[in-house]
Amino acid sequence: MIKKILTIISSVIVCCSCTSQNDEEMIRNLIRNGAELAEEKQIGDLMKLTGDGFTALPGSYDAVSVKGILFRAFLHYGVFTILYPTPSVELGSQDGAASATVYFLIVRQNQDIPGLKELADDPVRWLETAGRKADLYRLELQLKRTDSRWLVYWAHLEGFKGTGF
């Protein structure tokens, strides 16, 4: 159940339109804005940010299923923060396609992991530091650009298994 909940939260993290100078930065801003919407428990706004035919894995969940999972996840976590280092972004060879990888953890209110902010641009050290204190996840996303907006069409969440993903 937790894995389903995190899948939904993670897929939502990425789904926001932004105005930025380049596509990679636009996608990173999407992730940041999506995380903020998740922390504010804005399920409707998060779901508006996915494209038609959105799928969340594992489990092959559609947007309607994701809304229910997010609702239950938000009840479970209460007040929380999503922490993550700078996401990696790769623009596809075809126009309007991209992928992103986000390593993240969800921290409940009043839980702190010292030193993470300083490691935002060093994902390897970020993972090592966070992994000592919390469960880690990797979210892989496929995005498409529609007009001036990026949308998430596919999201896959994996939990850290102790030696890797």
VMD Tcl script that builds the backbone (N, CA, C; Angstrom):
set m [mol new atoms 495]
animate dup $m
set s [atomselect $m all]
$s set {name element resname resid chain x y z} {
  {N N MET 1 A 0.824 -1.188 0.000}
  {CA C MET 1 A 0.000 0.000 0.000}
  {C C MET 1 A 0.871 1.254 0.000}
  {N N ILE 2 A 1.938 1.261 0.816}
  {CA C ILE 2 A 2.840 2.409 0.864}
  {C C ILE 2 A 3.464 2.623 -0.508}
  {N N LYS 3 A 3.836 1.536 -1.180}
  {CA C LYS 3 A 4.461 1.672 -2.488}
  {C C LYS 3 A 3.498 2.316 -3.477}
  {N N LYS 4 A 2.225 1.923 -3.431}
  {CA C LYS 4 A 1.217 2.537 -4.297}
  {C C LYS 4 A 1.075 4.016 -3.986}
  {N N ILE 5 A 1.049 4.335 -2.718}
  {CA C ILE 5 A 0.904 5.726 -2.290}
  {C C ILE 5 A 2.082 6.551 -2.787}
  {N N LEU 6 A 3.279 6.036 -2.626}
  {CA C LEU 6 A 4.456 6.768 -3.058}
  {C C LEU 6 A 4.513 6.886 -4.574}
  {N N THR 7 A 4.023 5.856 -5.277}
  {CA C THR 7 A 3.966 5.935 -6.728}
  {C C THR 7 A 3.123 7.113 -7.153}
  {N N ILE 8 A 1.998 7.271 -6.522}
  {CA C ILE 8 A 1.104 8.353 -6.876}
  {C C ILE 8 A 1.706 9.705 -6.543}
  {N N ILE 9 A 2.222 9.833 -5.342}
  {CA C ILE 9 A 2.828 11.100 -4.952}
  {C C ILE 9 A 3.958 11.449 -5.902}
  {N N SER 10 A 4.770 10.461 -6.226}
  {CA C SER 10 A 5.904 10.704 -7.097}
  {C C SER 10 A 5.486 11.114 -8.490}
  {N N SER 11 A 4.470 10.455 -9.013}
  {CA C SER 11 A 4.033 10.811 -10.360}
  {C C SER 11 A 3.496 12.219 -10.413}
  {N N VAL 12 A 2.944 12.662 -9.309}
  {CA C VAL 12 A 2.386 14.001 -9.252}
  {C C VAL 12 A 3.473 15.055 -9.117}
  {N N ILE 13 A 4.590 14.663 -8.530}
  {CA C ILE 13 A 5.665 15.618 -8.286}
  {C C ILE 13 A 6.062 16.347 -9.563}
  {N N VAL 14 A 5.927 15.694 -10.695}
  {CA C VAL 14 A 6.510 16.205 -11.912}
  {C C VAL 14 A 5.585 17.026 -12.775}
  {N N CYS 15 A 4.362 17.207 -12.409}
  {CA C CYS 15 A 3.357 17.633 -13.356}
  {C C CYS 15 A 2.943 19.088 -13.280}
  {N N CYS 16 A 3.701 20.004 -13.665}
  {CA C CYS 16 A 3.287 21.396 -13.569}
  {C C CYS 16 A 3.850 22.154 -14.765}
  {N N SER 17 A 3.127 23.129 -15.293}
  {CA C SER 17 A 3.657 23.908 -16.402}
  {C C SER 17 A 4.404 25.114 -15.873}
  {N N CYS 18 A 5.452 25.496 -16.571}
  {CA C CYS 18 A 6.278 26.591 -16.115}
  {C C CYS 18 A 6.727 27.425 -17.302}
  {N N THR 19 A 7.195 28.626 -17.051}
  {CA C THR 19 A 7.829 29.426 -18.076}
  {C C THR 19 A 9.272 29.599 -17.658}
  {N N SER 20 A 10.169 28.970 -18.397}
  {CA C SER 20 A 11.585 28.994 -18.054}
  {C C SER 20 A 12.385 29.164 -19.330}
  {N N GLN 21 A 13.694 29.363 -19.202}
  {CA C GLN 21 A 14.513 29.671 -20.362}
  {C C GLN 21 A 14.810 28.467 -21.235}
  {N N ASN 22 A 14.891 27.274 -20.698}
  {CA C ASN 22 A 15.140 26.108 -21.537}
  {C C ASN 22 A 14.343 24.915 -21.027}
  {N N ASP 23 A 14.252 23.909 -21.855}
  {CA C ASP 23 A 13.414 22.762 -21.523}
  {C C ASP 23 A 13.865 22.018 -20.268}
  {N N GLU 24 A 15.164 21.825 -20.100}
  {CA C GLU 24 A 15.629 21.119 -18.897}
  {C C GLU 24 A 15.227 21.872 -17.640}
  {N N GLU 25 A 15.409 23.174 -17.646}
  {CA C GLU 25 A 15.043 23.967 -16.468}
  {C C GLU 25 A 13.527 23.985 -16.283}
  {N N MET 26 A 12.770 24.001 -17.377}
  {CA C MET 26 A 11.309 23.938 -17.274}
  {C C MET 26 A 10.879 22.652 -16.574}
  {N N ILE 27 A 11.509 21.533 -16.936}
  {CA C ILE 27 A 11.153 20.250 -16.330}
  {C C ILE 27 A 11.550 20.227 -14.856}
  {N N ARG 28 A 12.717 20.759 -14.523}
  {CA C ARG 28 A 13.103 20.829 -13.107}
  {C C ARG 28 A 12.133 21.717 -12.319}
  {N N ASN 29 A 11.671 22.791 -12.924}
  {CA C ASN 29 A 10.668 23.634 -12.268}
  {C C ASN 29 A 9.342 22.900 -12.111}
  {N N LEU 30 A 8.994 22.069 -13.084}
  {CA C LEU 30 A 7.797 21.224 -12.971}
  {C C LEU 30 A 7.867 20.350 -11.731}
  {N N ILE 31 A 9.015 19.729 -11.556}
  {CA C ILE 31 A 9.205 18.825 -10.433}
  {C C ILE 31 A 9.082 19.595 -9.121}
  {N N ARG 32 A 9.720 20.744 -9.061}
  {CA C ARG 32 A 9.644 21.565 -7.848}
  {C C ARG 32 A 8.196 21.996 -7.568}
  {N N ASN 33 A 7.503 22.465 -8.592}
  {CA C ASN 33 A 6.114 22.895 -8.402}
  {C C ASN 33 A 5.197 21.724 -8.067}
  {N N GLY 34 A 5.425 20.590 -8.691}
  {CA C GLY 34 A 4.626 19.408 -8.386}
  {C C GLY 34 A 4.821 18.944 -6.954}
  {N N ALA 35 A 6.060 19.018 -6.458}
  {CA C ALA 35 A 6.322 18.641 -5.059}
  {C C ALA 35 A 5.588 19.588 -4.116}
  {N N GLU 36 A 5.579 20.862 -4.441}
  {CA C GLU 36 A 4.859 21.836 -3.610}
  {C C GLU 36 A 3.363 21.549 -3.591}
  {N N LEU 37 A 2.792 21.225 -4.745}
  {CA C LEU 37 A 1.361 20.889 -4.801}
  {C C LEU 37 A 1.069 19.632 -3.978}
  {N N ALA 38 A 1.960 18.661 -4.039}
  {CA C ALA 38 A 1.757 17.440 -3.246}
  {C C ALA 38 A 1.807 17.763 -1.756}
  {N N GLU 39 A 2.770 18.567 -1.344}
  {CA C GLU 39 A 2.872 18.933 0.070}
  {C C GLU 39 A 1.629 19.698 0.546}
  {N N GLU 40 A 1.019 20.443 -0.374}
  {CA C GLU 40 A -0.207 21.186 -0.046}
  {C C GLU 40 A -1.464 20.329 -0.219}
  {N N LYS 41 A -1.268 19.086 -0.650}
  {CA C LYS 41 A -2.364 18.124 -0.838}
  {C C LYS 41 A -3.394 18.601 -1.863}
  {N N GLN 42 A -2.924 19.199 -2.925}
  {CA C GLN 42 A -3.778 19.711 -3.995}
  {C C GLN 42 A -3.948 18.637 -5.081}
  {N N ILE 43 A -4.697 17.605 -4.774}
  {CA C ILE 43 A -4.849 16.451 -5.665}
  {C C ILE 43 A -5.410 16.852 -7.020}
  {N N GLY 44 A -6.458 17.653 -7.022}
  {CA C GLY 44 A -7.067 18.069 -8.287}
  {C C GLY 44 A -6.086 18.805 -9.181}
  {N N ASP 45 A -5.334 19.733 -8.603}
  {CA C ASP 45 A -4.351 20.478 -9.383}
  {C C ASP 45 A -3.241 19.571 -9.885}
  {N N LEU 46 A -2.825 18.610 -9.069}
  {CA C LEU 46 A -1.795 17.671 -9.492}
  {C C LEU 46 A -2.262 16.842 -10.683}
  {N N MET 47 A -3.491 16.373 -10.621}
  {CA C MET 47 A -3.989 15.503 -11.686}
  {C C MET 47 A -4.226 16.253 -12.989}
  {N N LYS 48 A -4.472 17.545 -12.907}
  {CA C LYS 48 A -4.609 18.359 -14.118}
  {C C LYS 48 A -3.288 18.455 -14.868}
  {N N LEU 49 A -2.220 18.106 -14.210}
  {CA C LEU 49 A -0.892 18.243 -14.791}
  {C C LEU 49 A -0.394 16.984 -15.486}
  {N N THR 50 A -1.197 15.952 -15.538}
  {CA C THR 50 A -0.826 14.729 -16.262}
  {C C THR 50 A -1.485 14.748 -17.636}
  {N N GLY 51 A -0.861 14.077 -18.586}
  {CA C GLY 51 A -1.403 14.012 -19.930}
  {C C GLY 51 A -2.442 12.913 -20.066}
  {N N ASP 52 A -3.211 12.988 -21.133}
  {CA C ASP 52 A -4.187 11.938 -21.430}
  {C C ASP 52 A -3.472 10.596 -21.545}
  {N N GLY 53 A -4.033 9.588 -20.921}
  {CA C GLY 53 A -3.424 8.262 -20.960}
  {C C GLY 53 A -2.309 8.069 -19.955}
  {N N PHE 54 A -2.197 8.946 -18.972}
  {CA C PHE 54 A -1.164 8.829 -17.943}
  {C C PHE 54 A -1.198 7.451 -17.291}
  {N N THR 55 A -0.004 6.890 -17.036}
  {CA C THR 55 A 0.134 5.596 -16.375}
  {C C THR 55 A 1.205 5.681 -15.298}
  {N N ALA 56 A 0.879 5.176 -14.106}
  {CA C ALA 56 A 1.834 5.097 -13.000}
  {C C ALA 56 A 2.154 3.630 -12.740}
  {N N LEU 57 A 3.451 3.327 -12.650}
  {CA C LEU 57 A 3.932 1.975 -12.414}
  {C C LEU 57 A 4.703 1.920 -11.106}
  {N N PRO 58 A 4.871 0.761 -10.501}
  {CA C PRO 58 A 4.291 -0.521 -10.901}
  {C C PRO 58 A 2.790 -0.562 -10.609}
  {N N GLY 59 A 2.124 -1.374 -11.341}
  {CA C GLY 59 A 0.695 -1.557 -11.141}
  {C C GLY 59 A -0.162 -1.014 -12.250}
  {N N SER 60 A 0.400 -0.256 -13.147}
  {CA C SER 60 A -0.325 0.280 -14.289}
  {C C SER 60 A -1.579 1.052 -13.870}
  {N N TYR 61 A -1.410 2.043 -12.995}
  {CA C TYR 61 A -2.525 2.850 -12.498}
  {C C TYR 61 A -2.815 4.008 -13.447}
  {N N ASP 62 A -4.089 4.253 -13.691}
  {CA C ASP 62 A -4.483 5.407 -14.500}
  {C C ASP 62 A -4.707 6.611 -13.590}
  {N N ALA 63 A -5.028 7.761 -14.187}
  {CA C ALA 63 A -5.180 8.997 -13.425}
  {C C ALA 63 A -6.279 8.899 -12.368}
  {N N VAL 64 A -7.376 8.225 -12.666}
  {CA C VAL 64 A -8.471 8.089 -11.699}
  {C C VAL 64 A -8.002 7.290 -10.482}
  {N N SER 65 A -7.301 6.205 -10.706}
  {CA C SER 65 A -6.773 5.400 -9.601}
  {C C SER 65 A -5.761 6.184 -8.780}
  {N N VAL 66 A -4.948 6.971 -9.461}
  {CA C VAL 66 A -3.920 7.755 -8.780}
  {C C VAL 66 A -4.550 8.757 -7.812}
  {N N LYS 67 A -5.666 9.356 -8.194}
  {CA C LYS 67 A -6.338 10.307 -7.295}
  {C C LYS 67 A -6.699 9.643 -5.971}
  {N N GLY 68 A -7.239 8.434 -6.028}
  {CA C GLY 68 A -7.597 7.709 -4.816}
  {C C GLY 68 A -6.385 7.339 -3.988}
  {N N ILE 69 A -5.330 6.936 -4.646}
  {CA C ILE 69 A -4.110 6.563 -3.940}
  {C C ILE 69 A -3.492 7.788 -3.274}
  {N N LEU 70 A -3.501 8.915 -3.975}
  {CA C LEU 70 A -2.976 10.144 -3.381}
  {C C LEU 70 A -3.772 10.540 -2.142}
  {N N PHE 71 A -5.072 10.434 -2.228}
  {CA C PHE 71 A -5.916 10.777 -1.076}
  {C C PHE 71 A -5.530 9.950 0.141}
  {N N ARG 72 A -5.391 8.641 -0.060}
  {CA C ARG 72 A -5.010 7.765 1.052}
  {C C ARG 72 A -3.587 8.060 1.541}
  {N N ALA 73 A -2.681 8.366 0.611}
  {CA C ALA 73 A -1.302 8.686 0.996}
  {C C ALA 73 A -1.254 9.948 1.843}
  {N N PHE 74 A -2.003 10.945 1.444}
  {CA C PHE 74 A -2.001 12.199 2.194}
  {C C PHE 74 A -2.576 11.996 3.598}
  {N N LEU 75 A -3.581 11.153 3.723}
  {CA C LEU 75 A -4.112 10.842 5.054}
  {C C LEU 75 A -3.054 10.129 5.898}
  {N N HIS 76 A -2.347 9.200 5.273}
  {CA C HIS 76 A -1.324 8.426 5.971}
  {C C HIS 76 A -0.177 9.310 6.472}
  {N N TYR 77 A 0.331 10.179 5.609}
  {CA C TYR 77 A 1.504 10.971 5.959}
  {C C TYR 77 A 1.191 12.200 6.795}
  {N N GLY 78 A -0.024 12.702 6.736}
  {CA C GLY 78 A -0.318 13.929 7.470}
  {C C GLY 78 A 0.462 15.081 6.878}
  {N N VAL 79 A 1.132 15.857 7.712}
  {CA C VAL 79 A 1.962 16.967 7.235}
  {C C VAL 79 A 3.333 16.399 6.875}
  {N N PHE 80 A 3.790 16.666 5.658}
  {CA C PHE 80 A 5.055 16.110 5.196}
  {C C PHE 80 A 5.762 17.064 4.258}
  {N N THR 81 A 7.032 16.752 4.022}
  {CA C THR 81 A 7.870 17.464 3.060}
  {C C THR 81 A 8.495 16.434 2.141}
  {N N ILE 82 A 8.632 16.787 0.876}
  {CA C ILE 82 A 9.312 15.927 -0.085}
  {C C ILE 82 A 10.710 16.501 -0.297}
  {N N LEU 83 A 11.726 15.675 -0.078}
  {CA C LEU 83 A 13.122 16.099 -0.243}
  {C C LEU 83 A 13.733 15.354 -1.423}
  {N N TYR 84 A 14.527 16.087 -2.227}
  {CA C TYR 84 A 15.166 15.470 -3.383}
  {C C TYR 84 A 16.333 16.329 -3.853}
  {N N PRO 85 A 17.360 15.694 -4.442}
  {CA C PRO 85 A 18.453 16.471 -5.037}
  {C C PRO 85 A 18.023 16.951 -6.420}
  {N N THR 86 A 18.883 17.663 -7.098}
  {CA C THR 86 A 18.580 18.148 -8.438}
  {C C THR 86 A 18.272 16.961 -9.349}
  {N N PRO 87 A 17.077 16.941 -9.963}
  {CA C PRO 87 A 16.707 15.827 -10.845}
  {C C PRO 87 A 17.547 15.826 -12.128}
  {N N SER 88 A 17.808 14.625 -12.642}
  {CA C SER 88 A 18.467 14.536 -13.946}
  {C C SER 88 A 17.385 14.593 -15.023}
  {N N VAL 89 A 17.691 15.278 -16.106}
  {CA C VAL 89 A 16.742 15.455 -17.203}
  {C C VAL 89 A 17.454 15.153 -18.507}
  {N N GLU 90 A 16.795 14.374 -19.359}
  {CA C GLU 90 A 17.329 14.098 -20.692}
  {C C GLU 90 A 16.257 14.427 -21.709}
  {N N LEU 91 A 16.617 15.291 -22.655}
  {CA C LEU 91 A 15.689 15.624 -23.725}
  {C C LEU 91 A 15.784 14.545 -24.786}
  {N N GLY 92 A 14.631 14.136 -25.294}
  {CA C GLY 92 A 14.592 13.072 -26.289}
  {C C GLY 92 A 15.120 13.524 -27.633}
  {N N SER 93 A 15.430 12.555 -28.473}
  {CA C SER 93 A 15.925 12.871 -29.810}
  {C C SER 93 A 14.816 13.453 -30.681}
  {N N GLN 94 A 13.582 13.114 -30.341}
  {CA C GLN 94 A 12.465 13.707 -31.065}
  {C C GLN 94 A 11.935 14.905 -30.294}
  {N N ASP 95 A 11.485 15.923 -31.019}
  {CA C ASP 95 A 10.976 17.120 -30.349}
  {C C ASP 95 A 9.808 16.779 -29.455}
  {N N GLY 96 A 9.771 17.434 -28.316}
  {CA C GLY 96 A 8.634 17.297 -27.420}
  {C C GLY 96 A 8.645 16.090 -26.520}
  {N N ALA 97 A 9.769 15.389 -26.404}
  {CA C ALA 97 A 9.849 14.233 -25.511}
  {C C ALA 97 A 11.034 14.423 -24.565}
  {N N ALA 98 A 10.872 13.953 -23.341}
  {CA C ALA 98 A 11.955 14.037 -22.364}
  {C C ALA 98 A 11.750 12.975 -21.295}
  {N N SER 99 A 12.826 12.703 -20.566}
  {CA C SER 99 A 12.732 11.834 -19.404}
  {C C SER 99 A 13.441 12.530 -18.248}
  {N N ALA 100 A 13.026 12.170 -17.040}
  {CA C ALA 100 A 13.642 12.734 -15.851}
  {C C ALA 100 A 13.723 11.647 -14.788}
  {N N THR 101 A 14.733 11.728 -13.965}
  {CA C THR 101 A 14.882 10.824 -12.834}
  {C C THR 101 A 14.987 11.666 -11.574}
  {N N VAL 102 A 14.157 11.305 -10.589}
  {CA C VAL 102 A 14.117 12.031 -9.325}
  {C C VAL 102 A 14.329 11.023 -8.201}
  {N N TYR 103 A 15.367 11.229 -7.396}
  {CA C TYR 103 A 15.550 10.457 -6.173}
  {C C TYR 103 A 14.920 11.291 -5.062}
  {N N PHE 104 A 14.082 10.682 -4.232}
  {CA C PHE 104 A 13.402 11.480 -3.228}
  {C C PHE 104 A 13.067 10.663 -1.991}
  {N N LEU 105 A 12.693 11.399 -0.958}
  {CA C LEU 105 A 12.138 10.792 0.240}
  {C C LEU 105 A 11.053 11.719 0.765}
  {N N ILE 106 A 10.158 11.148 1.542}
  {CA C ILE 106 A 9.083 11.911 2.160}
  {C C ILE 106 A 9.389 11.965 3.650}
  {N N VAL 107 A 9.421 13.175 4.175}
  {CA C VAL 107 A 9.743 13.387 5.576}
  {C C VAL 107 A 8.500 13.919 6.279}
  {N N ARG 108 A 8.077 13.217 7.313}
  {CA C ARG 108 A 6.943 13.691 8.107}
  {C C ARG 108 A 7.344 14.923 8.891}
  {N N GLN 109 A 6.344 15.670 9.302}
  {CA C GLN 109 A 6.569 16.885 10.072}
  {C C GLN 109 A 7.494 16.617 11.266}
  {N N ASN 110 A 8.393 17.559 11.517}
  {CA C ASN 110 A 9.329 17.527 12.648}
  {C C ASN 110 A 10.431 16.479 12.516}
  {N N GLN 111 A 10.623 15.916 11.339}
  {CA C GLN 111 A 11.734 15.000 11.105}
  {C C GLN 111 A 12.753 15.737 10.249}
  {N N ASP 112 A 14.014 15.672 10.608}
  {CA C ASP 112 A 15.039 16.430 9.910}
  {C C ASP 112 A 16.192 15.521 9.535}
  {N N ILE 113 A 16.785 15.797 8.373}
  {CA C ILE 113 A 17.986 15.081 7.954}
  {C C ILE 113 A 19.033 16.144 7.642}
  {N N PRO 114 A 19.927 16.410 8.591}
  {CA C PRO 114 A 20.929 17.468 8.421}
  {C C PRO 114 A 21.848 17.210 7.236}
  {N N GLY 115 A 22.193 18.287 6.536}
  {CA C GLY 115 A 23.180 18.213 5.468}
  {C C GLY 115 A 22.649 17.962 4.078}
  {N N LEU 116 A 21.366 17.672 3.913}
  {CA C LEU 116 A 20.849 17.358 2.578}
  {C C LEU 116 A 20.849 18.567 1.646}
  {N N LYS 117 A 20.479 19.717 2.145}
  {CA C LYS 117 A 20.428 20.908 1.283}
  {C C LYS 117 A 21.779 21.186 0.644}
  {N N GLU 118 A 22.831 21.011 1.381}
  {CA C GLU 118 A 24.176 21.280 0.882}
  {C C GLU 118 A 24.590 20.299 -0.214}
  {N N LEU 119 A 23.904 19.171 -0.311}
  {CA C LEU 119 A 24.261 18.135 -1.289}
  {C C LEU 119 A 23.300 18.092 -2.477}
  {N N ALA 120 A 22.503 19.127 -2.673}
  {CA C ALA 120 A 21.478 19.128 -3.720}
  {C C ALA 120 A 22.045 18.874 -5.111}
  {N N ASP 121 A 23.258 19.324 -5.394}
  {CA C ASP 121 A 23.851 19.139 -6.712}
  {C C ASP 121 A 24.808 17.951 -6.783}
  {N N ASP 122 A 24.777 17.099 -5.771}
  {CA C ASP 122 A 25.621 15.906 -5.725}
  {C C ASP 122 A 24.743 14.703 -5.377}
  {N N PRO 123 A 24.001 14.157 -6.374}
  {CA C PRO 123 A 23.038 13.091 -6.084}
  {C C PRO 123 A 23.630 11.865 -5.399}
  {N N VAL 124 A 24.850 11.502 -5.685}
  {CA C VAL 124 A 25.445 10.309 -5.067}
  {C C VAL 124 A 25.609 10.523 -3.564}
  {N N ARG 125 A 26.196 11.633 -3.172}
  {CA C ARG 125 A 26.359 11.912 -1.740}
  {C C ARG 125 A 25.011 12.171 -1.072}
  {N N TRP 126 A 24.054 12.784 -1.811}
  {CA C TRP 126 A 22.707 13.009 -1.273}
  {C C TRP 126 A 22.078 11.669 -0.908}
  {N N LEU 127 A 22.173 10.692 -1.832}
  {CA C LEU 127 A 21.613 9.365 -1.579}
  {C C LEU 127 A 22.276 8.691 -0.383}
  {N N GLU 128 A 23.594 8.788 -0.294}
  {CA C GLU 128 A 24.307 8.172 0.824}
  {C C GLU 128 A 23.853 8.767 2.158}
  {N N THR 129 A 23.731 10.095 2.217}
  {CA C THR 129 A 23.333 10.769 3.452}
  {C C THR 129 A 21.886 10.468 3.806}
  {N N ALA 130 A 20.987 10.595 2.855}
  {CA C ALA 130 A 19.564 10.359 3.107}
  {C C ALA 130 A 19.305 8.897 3.439}
  {N N GLY 131 A 20.027 7.996 2.791}
  {CA C GLY 131 A 19.821 6.567 2.993}
  {C C GLY 131 A 20.118 6.093 4.401}
  {N N ARG 132 A 20.892 6.860 5.148}
  {CA C ARG 132 A 21.181 6.502 6.535}
  {C C ARG 132 A 20.007 6.806 7.453}
  {N N LYS 133 A 19.079 7.659 7.013}
  {CA C LYS 133 A 18.011 8.142 7.887}
  {C C LYS 133 A 16.597 7.825 7.413}
  {N N ALA 134 A 16.414 7.438 6.154}
  {CA C ALA 134 A 15.051 7.301 5.634}
  {C C ALA 134 A 15.009 6.315 4.476}
  {N N ASP 135 A 13.791 5.935 4.098}
  {CA C ASP 135 A 13.580 5.106 2.912}
  {C C ASP 135 A 13.686 5.998 1.677}
  {N N LEU 136 A 14.432 5.525 0.698}
  {CA C LEU 136 A 14.652 6.278 -0.529}
  {C C LEU 136 A 13.870 5.683 -1.685}
  {N N TYR 137 A 13.548 6.537 -2.640}
  {CA C TYR 137 A 12.816 6.113 -3.826}
  {C C TYR 137 A 13.413 6.764 -5.058}
  {N N ARG 138 A 13.265 6.066 -6.182}
  {CA C ARG 138 A 13.643 6.619 -7.479}
  {C C ARG 138 A 12.387 6.680 -8.327}
  {N N LEU 139 A 12.136 7.835 -8.892}
  {CA C LEU 139 A 11.001 8.050 -9.775}
  {C C LEU 139 A 11.524 8.369 -11.167}
  {N N GLU 140 A 11.146 7.531 -12.121}
  {CA C GLU 140 A 11.508 7.784 -13.510}
  {C C GLU 140 A 10.270 8.274 -14.233}
  {N N LEU 141 A 10.430 9.340 -15.002}
  {CA C LEU 141 A 9.306 9.987 -15.671}
  {C C LEU 141 A 9.545 10.120 -17.162}
  {N N GLN 142 A 8.468 9.991 -17.911}
  {CA C GLN 142 A 8.472 10.293 -19.334}
  {C C GLN 142 A 7.521 11.471 -19.525}
  {N N LEU 143 A 7.996 12.494 -20.203}
  {CA C LEU 143 A 7.213 13.705 -20.392}
  {C C LEU 143 A 7.076 14.024 -21.871}
  {N N LYS 144 A 6.034 14.762 -22.188}
  {CA C LYS 144 A 5.826 15.269 -23.551}
  {C C LYS 144 A 5.497 16.741 -23.459}
  {N N ARG 145 A 5.990 17.454 -24.441}
  {CA C ARG 145 A 5.699 18.885 -24.506}
  {C C ARG 145 A 4.503 19.094 -25.419}
  {N N THR 146 A 3.518 19.786 -24.886}
  {CA C THR 146 A 2.328 20.147 -25.654}
  {C C THR 146 A 2.263 21.662 -25.646}
  {N N ASP 147 A 2.416 22.261 -26.799}
  {CA C ASP 147 A 2.496 23.715 -26.903}
  {C C ASP 147 A 3.653 24.194 -26.026}
  {N N SER 148 A 3.398 25.041 -25.053}
  {CA C SER 148 A 4.475 25.567 -24.201}
  {C C SER 148 A 4.524 24.868 -22.856}
  {N N ARG 149 A 3.917 23.716 -22.748}
  {CA C ARG 149 A 3.726 23.045 -21.473}
  {C C ARG 149 A 4.233 21.604 -21.497}
  {N N TRP 150 A 4.909 21.180 -20.439}
  {CA C TRP 150 A 5.327 19.795 -20.279}
  {C C TRP 150 A 4.308 19.066 -19.420}
  {N N LEU 151 A 3.971 17.822 -19.801}
  {CA C LEU 151 A 3.062 16.973 -19.032}
  {C C LEU 151 A 3.682 15.597 -18.842}
  {N N VAL 152 A 3.354 14.960 -17.743}
  {CA C VAL 152 A 3.848 13.611 -17.458}
  {C C VAL 152 A 2.856 12.606 -18.017}
  {N N TYR 153 A 3.380 11.637 -18.764}
  {CA C TYR 153 A 2.545 10.583 -19.343}
  {C C TYR 153 A 2.821 9.222 -18.726}
  {N N TRP 154 A 3.975 9.090 -18.101}
  {CA C TRP 154 A 4.384 7.790 -17.568}
  {C C TRP 154 A 5.292 8.030 -16.377}
  {N N ALA 155 A 5.050 7.296 -15.295}
  {CA C ALA 155 A 5.882 7.415 -14.099}
  {C C ALA 155 A 6.120 6.022 -13.528}
  {N N HIS 156 A 7.355 5.744 -13.143}
  {CA C HIS 156 A 7.703 4.454 -12.551}
  {C C HIS 156 A 8.477 4.701 -11.259}
  {N N LEU 157 A 7.978 4.141 -10.167}
  {CA C LEU 157 A 8.587 4.325 -8.857}
  {C C LEU 157 A 9.230 3.033 -8.384}
  {N N GLU 158 A 10.455 3.154 -7.860}
  {CA C GLU 158 A 11.151 2.016 -7.262}
  {C C GLU 158 A 11.667 2.416 -5.893}
  {N N GLY 159 A 11.560 1.503 -4.958}
  {CA C GLY 159 A 12.130 1.723 -3.636}
  {C C GLY 159 A 13.555 1.220 -3.586}
  {N N PHE 160 A 14.379 1.870 -2.788}
  {CA C PHE 160 A 15.763 1.451 -2.587}
  {C C PHE 160 A 15.758 0.138 -1.811}
  {N N LYS 161 A 16.494 -0.843 -2.285}
  {CA C LYS 161 A 16.460 -2.186 -1.711}
  {C C LYS 161 A 17.669 -2.494 -0.836}
  {N N GLY 162 A 18.377 -1.483 -0.374}
  {CA C GLY 162 A 19.520 -1.715 0.504}
  {C C GLY 162 A 20.848 -1.699 -0.219}
  {N N THR 163 A 20.898 -2.250 -1.423}
  {CA C THR 163 A 22.143 -2.232 -2.192}
  {C C THR 163 A 21.979 -1.498 -3.515}
  {N N GLY 164 A 20.769 -1.100 -3.830}
  {CA C GLY 164 A 20.517 -0.384 -5.067}
  {C C GLY 164 A 19.040 -0.415 -5.407}
  {N N PHE 165 A 18.730 0.165 -6.536}
  {CA C PHE 165 A 17.330 0.203 -6.989}
  {C C PHE 165 A 17.055 -0.971 -7.899}
}
mol reanalyze $m
mol bondsrecalc $m
mol representation Tube
mol addrep $m
